[in-house]
Amino acid sequence: MARWKLAAVVVLLLAVGAAARRRPRPLGGRWLLQTGAQPTNGTAQPTTSTTKPAGGQGYQRHGAEFCNCSDEDKAVCGTDQQTYLNECVMRCAGAIKLRDGVCNKACYPPGEKREGGDWDSRDPVCASGLTFMNKAEAMYDGYPDECIVEGVCKYVDIGQGPVSFEPTTGGKGKKWQDAAANTQLPDKTKPAYDYSEALHKSLLYYDSQISGTISPGYKRLAWRDNSCSSCKGAPFACWCPSLAALQLAHSYAPAFLGAAALCFTDGFNKTRLLDDIKFKVKWGADYLINAHVEDYVFMGSMGNQTEDFDNYAPWELYEKYDKQRLVGYCTKDDPCSEVTGLAAAALATASELLRPDNAAWADKALKHAKQLYAFATEYPGSYMDSKDDGVKVLGYLYSSTGYQDELAYAAAMLYKVTGEEKYKADAAKYFAAVPATPQTQEVGELKPLTAVTMAQLDPDNAAYRTAAEAFFNQYLNGDIRHTDCGLAYPYHWGALTHGNNIATLGMCYAKAPKVDPAYAARLFNYGQHQVDYTLGDCGRSWLVGFGEKYPQYLHQDTAYNSILVWKDDKDPLGVRIPGTMHLGPITQEKTERPQMWQKAMPDFLGNWYPARHIAYGTLFGAPLLNDGMVLSRRDYTYTEPTITYNSAIVGALAGLSEYYDVKPWKG
C-alpha cells in the first residue's frame, strides 16, 4: 500500500465532550477548585445528606499531591469488582472497599448473555460498577447472579455515605400517551420553552468537539484551544487529540445534522443559526474528505479502546501523552461498506447544504460522495469481517447487522442531490433488503432516516411511508417502554437520544406528501413531549446549561481536565502510577506487570465534584428508568455524551423553533 500524507486534518470529535458558544468572546464558566467551592446553577446533591466533598480521600488534590501510593502488590477488591493494587490506589479511584484480595473473576469480564428476568421491572441493579435498568438487562449482558446487586451503584464514599443517584421530582404531570393520541396541533404562539435558546446551546456543544486550529474569531471557550498541531499518523492520519476516531460516528453526526438543516431550514433561519449548523456540518465533512485519500482507500478508524480510552489529558496535550495511533483502512481487499456508505451520505448531504454558499466546495464534496458510494457498492463487505487491526476496533465498539441501510441512505441522499434515477433505484433496492423494522434510529440503524427521506423524495412508493409509520407506531402505541415521566426508553445507554431522534424524524416526516394530517399532529405532539422532557418537564433539564437544574457529573473529560486546569509539569496529572495486576471494569487489558494508570484517570472517575466548566448544550446520556439522575462520572452508560447523541436534539429543536413563534436567542 502506498503511504499517504495528509496536509491538514480537522476532526469533529467523538470523545466524551464539552461545549462551546456561538459568540466570539470566550466563556469561562469555571468554578474555583478549592475544597467546598460549589457552583450555583443547580448542582445535584447525592441521596445522602452530604452537600460537599469530605476529607480523607484526597478530593480536590491533583498531580504531585494526588495518589502518591506505593507499588506494593497487596490486592484489594472494590464494590465495583475492580481489583486494585492496594488500598491506597483504591482510595485514589474513589472506590468503596468490598474485601481484601482479588475480586470474583466470574464478575468481569461478563460471560455469555442470559435470558430471563423481568424486562418491565423498574428496579435498577448494579453489576461491576455499572447500573442497569433492571436485572434482566444485567443478565442479558452476561453477568451472573452472584455479581448483581440490587439498586443503583454506590460510588465514592465522601465521608457521610456513598454517592448514588438523585431522584427527579417536581414534574408537570404530562402524559406521553396524551401527546401521542393528540391529533390537534398546539397554539403556535405558546411555546413551552425557549427553543431558540436550547437550539443555540445544543449547537454550542459541538464547538468544543473540534480538533485543529480554532480561528480567533470563532473561539468561544477559554478552556479549549488549538490541538492536533503535529501529524504523525501511520500511514497518513493525523495524530489528533480525541478518543478513537471512529468513522461511523464521525460520518453519522454531520449526516444527521445536515439532514436536520435541510429539513428545518426555516427553523435555523428564524433563530439565526443556519450559518452555525453549516459550519459544524462542513467541519465534519472536511475531515471525511481528508480521510478519503484514494478512490478506493478510506481511513475507517484511528485509535483504539485501550490507549485512547486511558488518556485523560486535555486534547491540547494529547501529543505529549499518547503514542502514535493505530490506524485502519477500508480498501478493495478489505472493504467496510457501512463506513464508506455512511461517509458518502454525509458528504452528499453537506454538498447540498453548502452549495448556495460555496459551489466549488460542494462540487468537491459531491465528487467524494460519489466515489465513496461506488467504493461501497462495487466492493461490498462489512467491517465486522475486516482483517485490518485498526478497523477491527469498530467491530469491538459497534456491532453491525449489515450495510444495506447505509447504502440505502447514501443512495437516497445522492438521489436528492443529483436527481439521477440510478440512485433512486438503488435506494429502493437496498431499502428492501434491510430486515425488520428497528426499534431505534442511531449509528448502525439508518432505515428510519432513509424511510423519512425517501417518503419526501418518492411519495408514490408507499413502502417508505409504511416503514416509517411502522417505526413511529412502536413509540406512539407504547410498544417501546417509557420512563415514569414519559421519555422513550428502548434501552438505557444513551436513552435521551432516542426520544429526541423520534422528535426530529417525526416532525420531518410530517412534512412529507400524503401523510395524514392527524397522524402528523400526533407525531409532532409526541415529539414535543420528548423534547420538553429533556428541557425540564419532569423536574430537571437534561441539557447542560439550560434551565435552573441540569446535570453536573458528566463523563466528559474536556469539561473536567481542561487546558486551564491541567498544570502540566508543575502538577503532573499525566504521570502514570501502578494501578492493578488484574483485569477489571476500569482496566483495558491484563498484563504481566501492573497496569500503569494516568493519575488523571482516578481523579476523573473517583472525584465527587462537578465538571469544572459548564459544558453548554451537552445532552446527558440517560436518566434512570424511574427518571432519577446518576451522580457519578464512572457510570458512563448514563453520564456519557457523544456527538451522535446531540445530533438528535438539534434537529428536534430546529423543528420546534420553525413551528412556534420564536425569536433569536440574545443570551
C-alpha positions as MATLAB code, in Angstrom:
seq = 'MARWKLAAVVVLLLAVGAAARRRPRPLGGRWLLQTGAQPTNGTAQPTTSTTKPAGGQGYQRHGAEFCNCSDEDKAVCGTDQQTYLNECVMRCAGAIKLRDGVCNKACYPPGEKREGGDWDSRDPVCASGLTFMNKAEAMYDGYPDECIVEGVCKYVDIGQGPVSFEPTTGGKGKKWQDAAANTQLPDKTKPAYDYSEALHKSLLYYDSQISGTISPGYKRLAWRDNSCSSCKGAPFACWCPSLAALQLAHSYAPAFLGAAALCFTDGFNKTRLLDDIKFKVKWGADYLINAHVEDYVFMGSMGNQTEDFDNYAPWELYEKYDKQRLVGYCTKDDPCSEVTGLAAAALATASELLRPDNAAWADKALKHAKQLYAFATEYPGSYMDSKDDGVKVLGYLYSSTGYQDELAYAAAMLYKVTGEEKYKADAAKYFAAVPATPQTQEVGELKPLTAVTMAQLDPDNAAYRTAAEAFFNQYLNGDIRHTDCGLAYPYHWGALTHGNNIATLGMCYAKAPKVDPAYAARLFNYGQHQVDYTLGDCGRSWLVGFGEKYPQYLHQDTAYNSILVWKDDKDPLGVRIPGTMHLGPITQEKTERPQMWQKAMPDFLGNWYPARHIAYGTLFGAPLLNDGMVLSRRDYTYTEPTITYNSAIVGALAGLSEYYDVKPWKG';
ca = [
       0.000    0.000    0.000;
       1.235    3.435   -0.805;
       1.988    5.811    2.015;
      -0.258    8.818    2.072;
       0.318   12.154    3.654;
      -2.442   14.353    4.939;
      -1.828   18.060    4.646;
      -4.389   19.079    7.228;
      -6.926   17.179    9.229;
      -9.873   18.620   11.028;
     -11.895   16.395   13.292;
     -15.342   16.614   14.792;
     -14.512   14.518   17.798;
     -16.459   11.546   19.095;
     -14.923   11.842   22.521;
     -16.783   12.381   25.740;
     -17.000   16.059   25.091;
     -17.651   19.528   26.303;
     -19.389   22.529   24.789;
     -18.792   25.917   23.270;
     -20.551   29.149   22.443;
     -21.638   30.875   19.247;
     -20.247   34.296   20.262;
     -16.627   35.303   19.582;
     -15.950   36.073   23.228;
     -14.710   33.201   25.427;
     -16.880   31.784   28.143;
     -15.026   30.995   31.319;
     -17.776   29.032   33.013;
     -15.172   27.922   35.502;
     -15.613   27.229   39.190;
     -12.996   27.578   41.866;
     -11.099   24.436   42.648;
     -10.831   24.946   46.389;
     -12.443   22.324   48.548;
     -16.059   23.114   49.166;
     -16.441   25.554   46.292;
     -19.795   24.850   44.685;
     -21.453   26.067   41.507;
     -24.667   27.962   41.984;
     -26.593   26.709   38.988;
     -28.367   23.604   40.115;
     -25.700   21.188   41.261;
     -27.323   17.879   42.064;
     -26.732   16.533   45.539;
     -26.417   12.881   46.499;
     -29.141   10.973   48.243;
     -27.185   11.283   51.476;
     -27.148   14.498   53.480;
     -23.652   15.350   52.285;
     -23.500   18.514   50.205;
     -19.794   18.849   49.552;
     -16.744   16.605   49.327;
     -15.445   15.490   52.699;
     -11.839   14.980   53.683;
      -9.963   11.743   53.952;
      -9.857   10.614   50.327;
      -7.818   13.263   48.591;
     -10.593   15.116   46.803;
      -9.551   18.327   45.071;
      -5.894   17.302   45.169;
      -4.095   16.985   41.894;
      -0.874   15.940   40.259;
       2.137   15.857   42.550;
      -0.083   15.869   45.633;
      -2.502   13.262   44.360;
      -2.334    9.497   44.662;
       1.232    9.004   45.891;
       0.933    5.302   46.626;
       3.490    2.555   46.936;
       3.824   -0.136   44.284;
       3.171   -2.876   46.864;
       1.014   -5.616   45.376;
      -1.487   -6.128   48.175;
      -4.692   -6.691   46.227;
      -7.959   -5.243   47.433;
     -11.358   -5.602   45.777;
     -13.739   -2.670   45.382;
     -17.502   -2.878   45.242;
     -17.061   -2.052   41.546;
     -15.446   -5.520   41.146;
     -12.147   -3.919   40.215;
      -9.077   -5.383   41.882;
      -6.729   -2.567   42.898;
      -3.033   -2.899   43.509;
      -3.504   -1.831   47.112;
      -5.907    0.087   49.320;
      -4.195    3.421   48.674;
      -4.807    3.124   44.926;
      -8.394    2.108   45.587;
      -8.932    5.269   47.633;
      -7.409    7.355   44.831;
     -10.035    5.967   42.472;
     -12.781    6.807   44.939;
     -13.875    3.180   45.144;
     -15.540    1.547   48.146;
     -13.799   -1.469   49.639;
     -15.572   -4.796   49.357;
     -12.859   -7.045   50.784;
      -9.175   -7.798   50.809;
      -7.846   -9.885   47.960;
      -8.714  -10.354   44.305;
     -12.268   -9.774   43.081;
     -14.509  -12.597   41.913;
     -13.241  -13.344   38.408;
     -16.704  -14.509   37.381;
     -17.886  -10.901   37.601;
     -15.560   -9.479   34.954;
     -15.449   -9.774   32.072;
     -19.107  -10.767   31.790;
     -19.868  -14.121   30.221;
     -22.489  -15.330   27.781;
     -25.753  -13.458   27.721;
     -28.563  -14.975   29.739;
     -32.279  -14.798   29.088;
     -34.730  -14.307   31.923;
     -35.773  -11.698   34.404;
     -38.470   -9.076   34.115;
     -37.674   -6.582   31.351;
     -40.548   -4.378   32.526;
     -39.115   -4.041   36.009;
     -38.155   -0.529   37.069;
     -35.841   -1.716   39.815;
     -32.235   -0.901   38.838;
     -29.325   -3.175   39.701;
     -25.562   -2.745   39.897;
     -23.068   -5.098   38.240;
     -19.320   -4.444   38.237;
     -19.703   -0.740   38.863;
     -22.316   -0.114   36.163;
     -26.016    0.446   36.758;
     -28.515   -1.487   34.653;
     -32.174   -0.603   34.309;
     -33.160   -3.972   35.800;
     -31.834   -7.457   36.469;
     -32.983   -8.736   33.072;
     -30.687   -6.256   31.327;
     -27.703   -7.188   33.509;
     -28.327  -10.881   32.864;
     -28.546  -10.250   29.144;
     -25.171   -8.509   29.364;
     -23.700  -11.715   30.773;
     -23.424  -11.019   34.498;
     -24.059  -13.981   36.831;
     -26.490  -13.610   39.725;
     -23.670  -13.536   42.275;
     -22.349  -10.308   40.688;
     -25.654   -8.426   40.565;
     -26.608   -6.181   43.479;
     -29.995   -4.537   43.903;
     -30.187   -0.778   43.479;
     -28.217    1.928   41.705;
     -24.460    1.518   42.063;
     -22.863    3.204   45.047;
     -19.792    5.153   44.150;
     -17.323    7.174   46.191;
     -17.818    7.350   49.938;
     -17.464   11.021   50.715;
     -17.462   10.607   54.472;
     -21.204   10.647   55.164;
     -22.281    7.775   52.995;
     -21.717    6.750   49.377;
     -22.826    8.789   46.389;
     -25.517    7.095   44.325;
     -28.278    8.961   42.497;
     -30.754   11.790   42.901;
     -34.478   11.290   42.375;
     -36.188   13.626   39.943;
     -39.195   15.394   41.431;
     -41.462   18.327   40.684;
     -42.561   17.463   37.179;
     -45.532   18.917   35.318;
     -47.537   15.681   35.269;
     -47.840   15.444   31.499;
     -48.543   12.008   29.976;
     -46.809   10.774   26.860;
     -49.965    8.811   25.994;
     -51.955   12.041   25.781;
     -49.377   13.587   23.476;
     -49.254   10.500   21.258;
     -53.043   10.493   20.869;
     -53.475   14.235   20.278;
     -54.492   14.911   16.667;
     -54.593   18.701   17.071;
     -51.523   20.862   16.619;
     -50.716   23.235   19.504;
     -51.039   27.026   19.556;
     -48.035   28.428   17.695;
     -47.895   31.440   19.974;
     -47.332   29.399   23.149;
     -44.036   27.513   23.125;
     -43.389   25.632   26.356;
     -39.700   26.637   26.442;
     -37.318   28.998   24.723;
     -36.477   26.556   21.947;
     -34.218   29.111   20.314;
     -32.000   29.232   23.408;
     -31.937   25.453   23.666;
     -31.054   25.106   19.968;
     -28.301   27.682   20.314;
     -26.789   25.767   23.222;
     -27.184   22.316   21.690;
     -25.140   23.502   18.714;
     -22.710   25.168   21.067;
     -21.741   21.711   22.340;
     -20.012   20.910   19.054;
     -17.566   23.798   19.293;
     -15.579   22.044   21.985;
     -15.536   18.865   19.908;
     -13.392   20.476   17.228;
      -9.787   19.459   16.747;
      -7.333   21.580   14.822;
      -6.651   25.284   14.672;
      -9.542   27.325   16.002;
      -9.897   30.691   14.305;
      -9.605   33.546   16.840;
     -12.900   34.883   15.587;
     -14.607   31.586   16.349;
     -13.062   30.731   19.698;
     -15.769   30.810   22.345;
     -14.367   28.806   25.209;
     -11.450   29.819   27.357;
     -10.955   26.145   28.168;
     -10.465   24.930   24.606;
      -7.529   25.807   22.376;
      -5.711   24.660   19.240;
      -4.872   20.982   19.048;
      -3.587   18.388   16.609;
      -0.626   20.560   15.688;
       1.590   17.588   14.827;
       0.599   14.944   12.297;
       2.481   11.698   12.860;
      -0.036    9.178   11.601;
       0.717    5.834   10.055;
       0.452    5.841    7.194;
      -1.325    9.175    6.802;
      -3.690   10.035    9.583;
      -3.110   12.958   11.867;
      -2.320   12.057   15.427;
      -5.306   14.007   16.602;
      -6.355   14.583   20.185;
      -9.535   12.595   20.516;
     -10.806    9.299   21.565;
     -10.823    6.761   18.796;
     -11.736    8.446   15.506;
     -14.471    6.034   14.515;
     -15.781    6.940   11.092;
     -19.244    5.537   11.760;
     -19.841    8.209   14.389;
     -17.822   10.869   12.577;
     -19.991   10.338    9.499;
     -23.276    9.930   11.342;
     -23.072   13.280   13.138;
     -22.637   15.526   10.053;
     -25.090   13.338    8.117;
     -27.844   13.693   10.723;
     -27.101   17.341   11.478;
     -27.094   18.096    7.756;
     -30.387   16.265    7.249;
     -31.896   18.351   10.058;
     -30.628   21.547    8.470;
     -32.148   20.613    5.115;
     -35.485   19.655    6.657;
     -35.799   22.574    9.097;
     -34.009   25.344    7.217;
     -36.627   27.884    8.281;
     -36.108   26.963   11.926;
     -32.379   27.572   11.680;
     -33.010   30.802    9.774;
     -35.504   32.129   12.344;
     -33.022   31.548   15.140;
     -30.116   32.910   13.053;
     -28.262   29.635   13.434;
     -28.156   28.474    9.820;
     -24.557   29.611    9.399;
     -23.627   27.836   12.626;
     -25.099   24.470   11.592;
     -23.447   24.828    8.176;
     -20.102   25.455    9.860;
     -20.467   22.317   12.004;
     -21.507   20.129    9.066;
     -18.691   21.414    6.856;
     -16.079   20.864    9.551;
     -17.096   17.237    9.871;
     -17.323   16.834    6.097;
     -13.825   18.263    5.590;
     -12.486   15.582    7.896;
     -14.178   12.869    5.818;
     -12.760   14.327    2.611;
      -9.271   14.278    4.111;
      -9.766   10.683    5.217;
     -10.585    9.681    1.605;
      -7.041    9.506    0.287;
      -7.641    7.474   -2.886;
     -10.758    6.444   -4.793;
     -10.759    3.047   -3.095;
      -8.933    3.822    0.139;
     -10.651    5.369    3.140;
      -9.490    5.656    6.719;
     -12.010    3.619    8.663;
     -10.738    4.184   12.178;
      -7.956    5.726   14.190;
      -7.035    4.834   17.749;
      -8.380    2.007   19.862;
     -10.186    1.168   23.064;
      -7.035    0.875   25.184;
      -4.538    3.738   24.834;
      -7.156    6.253   23.716;
      -9.659    5.444   26.429;
      -6.928    5.555   29.072;
      -5.740    9.101   28.321;
      -7.463   11.818   30.322;
      -5.171   14.682   29.345;
      -6.648   17.775   27.702;
      -6.869   17.291   23.960;
      -4.428   20.139   23.504;
      -1.767   17.975   25.203;
      -2.581   14.589   23.692;
       0.555   14.634   21.592;
       2.596   14.713   24.779;
       0.893   11.798   26.478;
      -0.410    9.481   23.785;
       1.533    7.209   21.481;
       1.223    7.011   17.727;
      -2.299    5.891   16.936;
      -3.459    2.633   15.436;
      -4.989    3.402   12.040;
      -7.288    1.180    9.993;
      -8.255    1.390    6.331;
     -11.121    0.318    4.126;
      -9.691   -0.974    0.829;
     -10.747   -3.078   -2.149;
      -9.301   -6.150   -0.482;
     -10.693   -5.302    2.936;
     -13.885   -3.273    2.405;
     -16.220   -1.801    5.018;
     -19.356   -0.703    3.202;
     -21.119    0.582    6.332;
     -18.297    3.063    6.816;
     -17.846    4.215    3.233;
     -21.586    4.254    2.564;
     -22.348    6.477    5.540;
     -19.445    8.789    4.677;
     -20.895    9.094    1.169;
     -24.269   10.058    2.634;
     -22.689   12.662    4.912;
     -20.752   14.275    2.069;
     -23.749   14.296   -0.250;
     -25.788   15.978    2.481;
     -23.063   18.538    3.130;
     -22.752   19.340   -0.569;
     -26.473   20.112   -0.788;
     -26.458   22.218    2.356;
     -23.356   24.263    1.474;
     -23.955   24.710   -2.275;
     -25.612   28.138   -2.006;
     -22.542   29.441   -0.157;
     -19.662   27.618   -1.824;
     -20.415   25.827   -5.078;
     -16.792   24.793   -5.671;
     -16.548   23.109   -2.280;
     -19.947   21.486   -2.801;
     -18.735   20.016   -6.089;
     -15.693   18.578   -4.353;
     -17.773   17.070   -1.565;
     -20.189   15.557   -4.058;
     -17.304   14.074   -6.067;
     -16.017   12.326   -2.954;
     -19.549   11.188   -2.072;
     -19.973    9.538   -5.471;
     -16.554    7.889   -5.268;
     -17.219    6.551   -1.783;
     -20.624    5.260   -2.818;
     -19.047    3.490   -5.793;
     -16.437    2.022   -3.446;
     -19.125    0.805   -1.031;
     -21.258   -0.812   -3.714;
     -18.610   -2.173   -6.087;
     -16.675   -3.801   -3.252;
     -19.349   -4.735   -0.725;
     -18.240   -6.041    2.628;
     -18.756   -5.430    6.317;
     -16.186   -4.076    8.740;
     -17.211   -6.946   11.006;
     -15.231   -9.205    8.632;
     -12.233   -6.907    8.320;
      -8.716   -8.277    8.722;
      -7.312   -4.824    9.444;
      -6.423   -4.466   13.133;
      -7.494   -0.833   13.140;
     -10.880   -1.455   11.541;
     -11.477   -4.350   13.930;
     -11.810   -1.723   16.663;
     -15.103   -0.696   15.036;
     -16.397   -4.222   15.454;
     -15.420   -4.160   19.110;
     -17.278   -0.914   19.783;
     -20.136   -1.010   17.245;
     -21.778   -4.219   16.106;
     -23.298   -4.357   12.643;
     -26.105   -6.420   11.202;
     -25.387   -5.396    7.625;
     -24.598   -2.476    5.352;
     -27.797   -2.283    3.307;
     -29.254    0.572    5.367;
     -26.128    2.718    4.999;
     -26.135    2.104    1.248;
     -29.857    2.856    1.042;
     -29.392    6.172    2.809;
     -26.354    7.088    0.728;
     -28.326    6.382   -2.444;
     -31.257    8.427   -1.111;
     -29.100   11.465   -0.459;
     -27.302   11.156   -3.800;
     -30.698   10.999   -5.486;
     -31.793   14.112   -3.580;
     -28.664   15.985   -4.640;
     -28.298   14.796   -8.230;
     -31.797   13.710   -9.271;
     -30.243   10.722  -11.067;
     -32.662    7.826  -11.397;
     -29.982    5.211  -10.768;
     -29.660    6.398   -7.197;
     -33.426    6.316   -6.736;
     -33.477    2.707   -7.939;
     -30.552    1.809   -5.692;
     -32.261    3.355   -2.690;
     -35.323    1.187   -3.280;
     -33.192   -1.937   -3.820;
     -31.071   -1.572   -0.708;
     -34.001   -0.392    1.400;
     -35.968   -3.520    0.515;
     -33.010   -5.629    1.640;
     -32.980   -4.145    5.147;
     -34.590   -6.601    7.561;
     -37.372   -5.931   10.050;
     -38.213   -2.525   11.490;
     -35.596   -1.491   14.055;
     -36.540   -0.111   17.457;
     -34.154    2.833   17.207;
     -32.554    5.333   14.845;
     -28.839    5.556   15.613;
     -25.400    4.584   14.367;
     -25.898    1.254   12.603;
     -29.671    1.716   12.213;
     -30.384    4.008    9.244;
     -33.642    2.503    7.989;
     -35.917    5.058    9.745;
     -33.926    8.037    8.437;
     -33.945    6.541    4.933;
     -37.699    5.941    5.082;
     -38.372    9.541    6.139;
     -36.063   10.924    3.441;
     -37.483    8.814    0.624;
     -41.092    9.401    1.709;
     -40.446   13.000    0.712;
     -38.435   12.268   -2.431;
     -40.527    9.352   -3.746;
     -44.033    9.771   -2.293;
     -45.562    7.353   -4.804;
     -43.626    4.471   -3.275;
     -45.831    3.510   -0.320;
     -43.149    1.207    1.075;
     -41.339    4.168    2.592;
     -44.426    5.514    4.383;
     -45.289    2.031    5.580;
     -41.810    1.539    7.012;
     -41.671    4.987    8.584;
     -45.028    4.607   10.289;
     -44.238    1.090   11.466;
     -41.190    2.585   13.171;
     -43.082    5.505   14.718;
     -46.012    3.351   15.849;
     -43.771    1.382   18.173;
     -43.460    4.589   20.187;
     -46.930    6.047   19.701;
     -48.603    2.769   20.678;
     -46.386    2.056   23.679;
     -44.534   -0.972   22.327;
     -41.363    0.827   23.434;
     -41.085    1.338   27.193;
     -41.088    4.838   28.649;
     -39.809    6.266   31.907;
     -42.317    7.250   34.568;
     -42.375   10.815   33.192;
     -42.605    9.659   29.596;
     -39.160    9.575   27.971;
     -38.923    6.871   25.307;
     -36.547    4.239   26.668;
     -35.730    1.376   24.271;
     -32.642    0.648   26.387;
     -30.733    2.729   28.896;
     -27.402    3.535   27.225;
     -27.842    6.960   25.635;
     -31.593    6.828   26.177;
     -32.053   10.595   25.855;
     -31.090   10.423   22.202;
     -33.930    8.073   21.252;
     -36.927   10.221   22.119;
     -35.262   13.231   20.524;
     -34.500   11.199   17.400;
     -38.196   10.342   17.161;
     -38.996   14.036   17.531;
     -36.623   15.029   14.731;
     -37.720   12.292   12.360;
     -41.407   12.635   13.202;
     -41.511   16.393   12.616;
     -39.622   15.963    9.363;
     -41.839   13.093    8.200;
     -44.913   15.208    8.930;
     -43.824   17.455    6.046;
     -43.874   14.628    3.515;
     -46.632   14.421    0.867;
     -49.517   12.009    1.528;
     -49.003   11.925    5.295;
     -52.347   12.057    7.099;
     -52.624   15.435    8.919;
     -53.990   13.842   12.091;
     -51.094   11.407   12.153;
     -48.655   14.237   11.508;
     -50.096   16.093   14.527;
     -49.661   13.017   16.713;
     -46.025   12.795   15.684;
     -45.483   16.474   16.392;
     -47.106   16.339   19.823;
     -45.302   13.170   20.836;
     -42.004   14.610   19.610;
     -42.548   17.820   21.560;
     -43.251   15.752   24.674;
     -39.849   14.092   24.266;
     -38.072   17.419   23.820;
     -39.939   19.057   26.702;
     -38.980   16.153   28.942;
     -35.366   16.851   28.054;
     -35.718   20.559   28.808;
     -37.433   20.241   32.181;
     -40.974   18.847   32.160;
     -40.088   16.073   34.607;
     -38.446   18.381   37.130;
     -34.942   18.872   35.749;
     -33.241   19.775   32.498;
     -31.057   17.141   30.862;
     -29.393   19.714   28.605;
     -26.367   21.192   30.338;
     -26.572   24.948   30.828;
     -30.295   25.127   30.095;
     -32.709   25.880   32.917;
     -32.014   26.122   36.615;
     -31.206   22.490   37.350;
     -29.144   20.394   34.990;
     -26.504   17.619   35.152;
     -23.069   18.379   36.563;
     -21.482   14.926   36.767;
     -20.654   14.228   33.131;
     -18.317   11.577   31.804;
     -16.828   14.342   29.709;
     -13.153   14.902   30.305;
     -12.737   18.158   28.365;
     -15.060   19.969   30.778;
     -13.184   18.489   33.739;
      -9.468   18.331   32.866;
      -9.135   21.302   30.563;
      -6.033   23.171   29.493;
      -6.851   25.733   32.208;
      -6.895   23.103   34.955;
      -4.053   20.868   33.851;
      -0.827   22.325   35.268;
       1.396   20.081   33.178;
       4.896   19.699   34.629;
       4.092   21.704   37.757;
       1.122   19.485   38.562;
       1.762   16.236   36.693;
      -1.624   14.593   36.286;
      -0.145   12.853   33.271;
       2.251   10.796   35.416;
       1.423    7.100   35.338;
       1.225    5.023   38.504;
       0.771    1.270   39.037;
      -2.944    0.571   39.320;
      -3.610   -3.142   39.198;
      -2.301   -6.532   38.180;
      -5.755   -7.803   37.256;
      -8.397   -7.388   34.592;
     -11.402   -5.350   35.686;
     -14.043   -2.804   34.702;
     -11.634    0.146   34.610;
      -8.693   -1.730   33.096;
      -8.405   -2.324   29.392;
      -6.182   -5.377   29.222;
      -4.448   -7.834   31.510;
      -0.685   -7.501   31.670;
       2.122   -9.389   33.383;
       3.024   -6.250   35.282;
       0.914   -3.601   36.996;
      -1.193   -1.668   34.528;
       0.008    1.923   34.620;
      -2.799    4.389   35.135;
      -2.521    8.048   34.336;
      -3.136    9.939   37.590;
      -5.862   11.894   35.850;
      -7.952    8.724   35.468;
      -8.674    8.002   39.162;
      -9.054   11.727   39.718;
     -11.682   11.948   36.972;
     -13.533    8.735   37.836;
     -13.333    8.891   41.597;
     -13.676   12.574   42.410;
     -17.149   13.524   43.554;
     -17.043   17.051   42.227;
     -18.894   18.708   39.357;
     -17.329   19.361   35.998;
     -15.113   22.403   36.299;
     -16.582   24.123   33.246;
     -20.169   24.455   32.139;
     -20.399   22.210   29.105;
     -23.156   24.272   27.495;
     -25.571   22.361   25.306;
     -24.353   18.868   26.167;
     -27.131   16.281   26.105;
     -26.752   13.990   29.117;
     -26.654   10.292   28.305;
     -29.683    8.900   30.108;
     -31.880    9.094   33.177;
     -32.718    6.029   35.193;
     -35.933    4.310   34.196;
     -37.516    5.978   37.241;
     -36.250    9.371   35.922;
     -33.566    9.678   38.611;
     -30.110   11.018   37.774;
     -26.885    9.090   38.351;
     -24.304   11.176   40.211;
     -21.011    9.643   39.156;
     -18.878   10.077   36.061;
     -17.843    6.454   36.490;
     -21.263    5.152   35.432;
     -20.604    6.192   31.852;
     -23.533    4.420   30.216;
     -25.703    7.079   31.870;
     -23.372   10.070   32.092;
     -21.506    9.975   28.773;
     -22.407   12.418   25.974;
     -21.371   11.978   22.328;
     -21.574   13.875   19.050;
     -24.212   11.416   17.824;
     -26.463   11.898   20.863;
     -26.502   15.668   20.475;
     -27.393   15.480   16.797;
     -30.811   14.142   17.815;
     -31.941   17.123   19.838;
     -30.507   19.694   17.404;
     -32.970   18.648   14.722;
     -35.931   18.456   17.095;
     -35.252   21.933   18.495;
     -34.965   23.343   14.976;
     -38.321   21.779   14.138;
     -39.971   23.323   17.207;
     -38.329   26.677   16.506;
     -39.674   26.519   12.966;
     -43.231   25.811   14.147;
     -43.516   28.214   17.066;
     -43.234   31.991   17.099;
     -39.695   32.220   18.455;
     -37.042   34.876   18.215;
     -33.261   34.523   18.022;
     -31.844   33.987   21.487;
     -29.923   37.010   22.761;
     -28.259   35.423   25.776;
];
